[in-house]
Amino acid sequence: MVAVPGAALQNLVFFGVLAFALLMPWRGTDRNEGVISRSRSTELKGAGVLFVIFAHIGYYLVSDHSFLFPLSTFAGTGVNLFLFLSGYGLTASALTRARPIMEFYVRHVKKLYLPLWLVLVPFFVADYYFLGRWYGGAYVLRSFLGFFPHADLYADLDSPLWYVTFAVFLYALFPIVFSRKRPWLSAIAIAALSYAATYFTPLSDVSYLWMDHWLAFPLGMVVAWLGDVWASFPRAVRRAQESRYARPAAVGLLFFAAWYLTLHAGVGTSLEQGISLITLAVVLGFFVLKKRHSALLVWIGTYSYELYLLHWPILDRYDSLYALMPAWLATCASLMLVFALAVFLNRVARRLER
């Protein structure tokens, strides 16, 4: 682990740089499309992937866990954001346009697997030639299938990929279970099947991770359904966004509520999923109600999946910046490096999709 001398001062500098970066490039008022607009969703994905990266740096890369605290406690909320937005987006899309099951699978297999394969190949090759690490033929094969039954941060090729297996499971279920006439019943069915998969899976090494996130995807489905059948719901959201006095007060309260929850995240306790879902609701409320959005978070969110796939192996095994510069500066430089690689990966994957 990397030592972080003067973590409190380094936090002050890093959070100052982060706040400046997030607040300066603001975009104009967002036109809502349903309850959560596309740009809001992308912005939320950007926040979610930053939460995950900060947690991995603060708790597993550096020795002083006060570095990046309290934002480093938001990893569970970040994963829940991805799952919630996936459930919301798939349901909103399915309610607008019915796709044949095979079309759905082809479309989403490309989006999930092409970036994954483009990440796996160089990391397997680099680990073998530069680190002398070989994982075995069975490990390589199941990785390319998107099956990750372990999540060891230091022994696996890319431990955060446990999420891919859970996402594949949910995406595989969705077109089979979903009903345009009864989306709420589909959400209950997916929640029940997710619960069963979580608590009865033989994948004991990752079941504890699934256990903290099985509700987020069906909750996203429920919110999309409410926005579709309850016309006053999106109208109430728009009125709240346009309110001159109530909106700023609500945004301020939600910001401080989110900050409080970072300090009381319940990590490692039976309350973790409940607190994480409450935090998810607070973060969603904050982002939906604030009038403008950060262009930087939208950019990051556009490449959030690629960032998620890439960040940990680079930080853990191929990033020497923390040995060369202060932790706050190394974190900024590492984020820019991973972001540049994520943009490249995204463009390659898009070309292959065509």
C-alpha positions in Angstrom: 0.0 0.0 0.0 1.0 3.6 -0.7 1.9 5.8 2.3 0.1 9.2 2.4 1.9 11.7 4.6 -0.3 14.6 5.8 -3.5 13.0 4.6 -5.7 15.8 6.0 -3.9 18.5 4.1 -3.8 16.3 0.9 -7.6 15.8 1.3 -8.1 19.6 1.5 -6.1 20.2 -1.7 -7.7 17.3 -3.6 -11.2 18.1 -2.6 -10.6 21.8 -3.5 -9.3 20.8 -7.0 -12.3 18.4 -7.4 -14.8 21.0 -6.4 -13.3 23.5 -8.8 -13.3 20.9 -11.7 -16.9 19.9 -11.0 -18.4 23.4 -10.5 -16.7 25.4 -13.2 -17.9 23.8 -16.4 -21.7 24.0 -15.7 -24.2 23.5 -18.4 -27.6 25.2 -18.8 -30.9 24.1 -17.5 -31.7 20.5 -18.4 -34.9 19.6 -20.2 -36.3 16.7 -18.3 -37.3 13.6 -20.3 -39.4 11.7 -17.8 -38.3 11.6 -14.1 -34.6 11.3 -14.9 -33.4 12.9 -18.1 -30.6 11.3 -20.2 -28.1 13.9 -19.2 -28.9 13.6 -15.5 -28.5 9.8 -15.8 -25.1 10.2 -17.5 -24.1 12.7 -14.8 -25.2 10.3 -12.1 -23.1 7.5 -13.7 -20.1 9.9 -13.6 -20.7 10.4 -9.9 -21.1 6.7 -9.4 -17.9 5.6 -11.0 -16.0 8.3 -9.1 -17.4 7.0 -5.8 -16.2 3.5 -6.7 -12.7 4.7 -7.7 -12.3 6.9 -4.6 -13.2 3.9 -2.4 -10.7 1.6 -4.1 -8.0 4.3 -3.7 -8.9 5.3 -0.2 -9.3 1.8 1.3 -7.2 -0.5 -0.8 -4.4 1.5 -2.6 -3.2 3.8 0.2 -2.3 2.9 3.7 -4.0 5.9 5.4 -7.8 5.3 5.1 -8.5 8.9 6.0 -7.3 9.9 2.5 -10.4 10.7 0.3 -12.6 10.1 3.3 -15.6 10.5 3.5 -16.2 10.2 -0.3 -14.4 6.9 -0.1 -17.3 5.4 1.8 -19.7 5.8 -1.2 -18.6 2.7 -3.2 -21.9 0.8 -2.4 -23.9 3.9 -3.5 -21.9 4.1 -6.7 -22.7 0.4 -7.6 -26.3 1.0 -6.7 -26.4 4.0 -8.9 -25.3 1.9 -11.9 -27.9 -0.8 -11.2 -30.7 1.6 -10.5 -30.0 3.6 -13.7 -29.8 0.3 -15.7 -33.2 -0.8 -14.4 -34.7 2.6 -15.0 -33.2 3.0 -18.5 -34.2 -0.5 -19.7 -37.7 -0.1 -18.3 -38.2 3.4 -19.7 -37.0 2.2 -23.1 -39.1 -0.9 -23.1 -42.2 1.1 -22.2 -41.5 3.4 -25.2 -40.6 0.7 -27.7 -41.0 -3.1 -27.6 -37.9 -4.9 -28.9 -37.7 -8.6 -29.9 -35.8 -10.6 -27.4 -33.0 -11.4 -29.7 -32.6 -7.8 -30.8 -32.4 -6.9 -27.1 -29.7 -9.5 -26.4 -27.6 -8.6 -29.5 -27.7 -4.9 -28.6 -26.7 -5.3 -25.0 -24.2 -8.2 -25.4 -22.2 -5.8 -27.7 -22.4 -3.0 -25.1 -21.4 -5.3 -22.2 -18.9 -7.6 -23.8 -17.0 -5.7 -26.4 -15.4 -3.2 -23.9 -14.9 -6.2 -21.5 -13.0 -8.2 -24.1 -10.9 -5.2 -25.1 -9.9 -4.8 -21.4 -9.2 -8.4 -20.7 -6.8 -9.0 -23.6 -4.2 -6.4 -22.8 -4.4 -7.0 -19.0 -3.9 -10.8 -19.4 -0.9 -10.2 -21.8 0.6 -7.5 -19.6 0.3 -9.5 -16.4 1.9 -12.5 -18.1 4.9 -10.6 -19.7 5.6 -7.9 -17.2 4.5 -9.5 -13.9 4.9 -13.2 -14.7 1.3 -13.9 -13.7 -0.8 -16.6 -15.5 -4.3 -17.3 -14.3 -4.9 -20.6 -16.1 -7.0 -21.5 -19.1 -10.3 -22.0 -17.2 -9.9 -18.6 -15.6 -9.3 -16.9 -19.0 -12.3 -18.7 -20.6 -14.8 -17.8 -17.9 -13.5 -14.2 -17.8 -14.3 -13.8 -21.5 -17.7 -15.3 -20.8 -18.3 -12.6 -18.2 -18.3 -15.1 -15.3 -16.3 -13.8 -12.3 -16.9 -15.9 -9.2 -14.2 -14.3 -7.2 -13.4 -10.7 -6.2 -9.9 -10.7 -4.7 -8.5 -7.2 -5.2 -4.9 -8.4 -5.2 -5.2 -12.0 -6.7 -7.7 -11.5 -9.5 -7.0 -9.9 -12.8 -9.6 -7.2 -12.2 -11.7 -7.8 -9.1 -14.4 -5.2 -9.7 -15.6 -7.3 -12.6 -17.8 -9.3 -10.2 -20.3 -6.5 -11.2 -20.3 -7.7 -14.8 -21.5 -11.1 -13.8 -24.4 -9.6 -11.8 -25.2 -7.2 -14.6 -25.2 -10.1 -17.2 -27.6 -12.0 -14.9 -30.0 -9.0 -14.7 -29.8 -8.2 -18.4 -30.5 -11.8 -19.3 -33.6 -11.9 -17.0 -35.0 -8.5 -18.1 -36.5 -9.3 -21.6 -37.8 -12.7 -20.4 -39.6 -11.3 -17.3 -40.6 -7.9 -18.4 -44.2 -7.2 -19.2 -45.3 -3.8 -20.7 -48.8 -4.3 -19.2 -47.5 -5.0 -15.7 -44.0 -3.5 -15.3 -44.5 -3.4 -11.5 -45.0 -7.1 -11.5 -41.8 -7.5 -13.6 -39.9 -5.5 -11.0 -41.2 -7.8 -8.2 -40.2 -10.9 -10.2 -36.7 -9.6 -10.8 -36.4 -8.6 -7.2 -37.4 -12.1 -6.1 -35.0 -13.8 -8.6 -32.2 -11.4 -7.6 -32.8 -12.2 -3.9 -32.8 -15.9 -4.7 -29.6 -15.7 -6.7 -28.0 -13.6 -4.0 -28.8 -15.9 -1.1 -28.7 -19.3 -2.7 -25.9 -18.8 -5.2 -22.9 -21.2 -4.9 -20.7 -18.2 -5.7 -19.9 -17.7 -2.0 -16.9 -15.4 -2.8 -19.1 -12.8 -4.3 -22.5 -13.4 -2.8 -21.8 -10.9 -0.1 -21.3 -8.2 -2.8 -24.5 -9.2 -4.6 -26.3 -9.2 -1.2 -25.7 -5.4 -0.8 -27.1 -4.5 -4.3 -29.9 -6.9 -5.3 -32.7 -4.3 -4.8 -31.3 -1.3 -6.8 -32.1 -2.6 -10.3 -35.8 -3.4 -9.6 -36.2 -0.1 -7.8 -35.1 1.6 -10.9 -37.8 -0.3 -12.8 -40.4 0.8 -10.4 -39.4 4.5 -10.7 -39.6 4.3 -14.5 -43.0 2.7 -14.3 -44.3 5.4 -11.9 -43.0 8.0 -14.3 -45.0 6.4 -17.1 -48.3 5.7 -15.5 -48.5 8.5 -12.9 -48.4 11.7 -15.0 -48.3 13.9 -12.0 -45.0 12.3 -10.9 -42.7 13.8 -13.6 -44.7 17.0 -13.5 -44.1 17.3 -9.8 -40.4 16.7 -10.4 -40.4 19.5 -13.0 -42.2 21.9 -10.7 -39.7 21.1 -7.9 -36.9 21.9 -10.3 -38.4 25.2 -11.2 -39.3 26.3 -7.7 -37.5 29.5 -6.8 -37.2 28.9 -3.0 -38.0 25.3 -2.2 -35.6 23.8 -4.7 -32.4 25.5 -3.3 -33.5 24.6 0.2 -34.1 21.0 -0.8 -30.8 20.8 -2.7 -28.9 22.1 0.3 -30.6 19.7 2.7 -30.0 16.7 0.4 -26.3 17.7 0.1 -25.9 17.7 3.9 -27.9 14.5 4.2 -25.6 12.8 1.7 -22.5 14.1 3.6 -23.9 12.8 6.9 -24.5 9.4 5.3 -20.9 9.2 4.1 -19.9 9.4 7.8 -22.4 6.7 8.8 -22.3 4.3 5.8 -22.7 1.1 7.9 -20.0 -0.6 5.8 -19.6 -4.2 6.8 -22.8 -4.3 8.9 -26.3 -5.8 8.2 -27.5 -2.2 7.7 -25.2 -1.6 4.7 -27.7 -2.2 1.9 -30.5 -0.2 3.7 -28.2 2.8 4.3 -26.8 2.6 0.8 -30.3 2.7 -0.7 -31.2 5.7 1.5 -28.0 7.3 0.3 -29.0 6.4 -3.3 -32.3 8.2 -2.8 -30.6 11.3 -1.4 -28.0 11.4 -4.2 -30.8 10.9 -6.8 -32.8 13.7 -5.3 -29.9 16.1 -5.1 -28.9 15.5 -8.8 -32.5 15.6 -10.1 -33.4 18.8 -8.2 -30.4 20.9 -8.9 -31.0 23.2 -11.8 -27.8 22.8 -13.7 -25.4 20.0 -14.2 -21.6 19.5 -14.3 -20.2 19.1 -17.8 -17.3 17.2 -16.3 -19.5 14.6 -14.6 -21.4 14.2 -17.9 -18.1 13.5 -19.7 -17.0 11.1 -17.0 -20.4 9.4 -17.1 -20.3 8.9 -20.8 -17.3 6.6 -20.3 -18.2 5.3 -16.9 -18.4 1.6 -17.9 -15.0 1.7 -19.5 -13.6 3.6 -16.4 -15.0 0.9 -14.1 -13.4 -1.9 -16.2 -10.0 -0.2 -16.4 -9.3 1.6 -13.2 -8.3 -1.0 -10.6 -5.6 -3.0 -12.5 -4.0 0.3 -13.7 -4.0 1.8 -10.2 -2.9 -1.4 -8.4 -0.3 -2.8 -10.8 0.7 -0.3 -13.5 0.5 3.1 -11.9 3.8 4.4 -10.4 2.6 8.0 -10.0 1.9 7.6 -6.3 5.6 6.9 -5.8 6.6 10.0 -7.7 4.3 12.8 -6.5 2.0 13.7 -3.6 -1.1 11.6 -3.3 -3.6 14.3 -4.2 -1.6 15.1 -7.4 -1.1 11.4 -8.2 -4.9 10.8 -7.8 -5.6 13.7 -10.3 -3.0 12.4 -12.8 -4.2 8.8 -12.4 -7.8 9.8 -13.1 -6.8 11.7 -16.2 -4.8 8.7 -17.4 -7.6 6.2 -16.9 -10.1 8.6 -18.4 -7.9 9.0 -21.6 -7.7 5.2 -21.9 -11.5 4.9 -21.3 -12.2 7.3 -24.1 -9.9 5.3 -26.4 -11.5 2.0 -25.4 -15.0 3.4 -25.9 -14.2 4.6 -29.4 -12.7 1.2 -30.4 -15.7 -0.6 -29.0 -18.1 1.6 -30.9 -16.3 1.0 -34.2 -16.4 -2.8 -33.6 -20.2 -2.5 -32.8 -20.9 -1.3 -36.3 
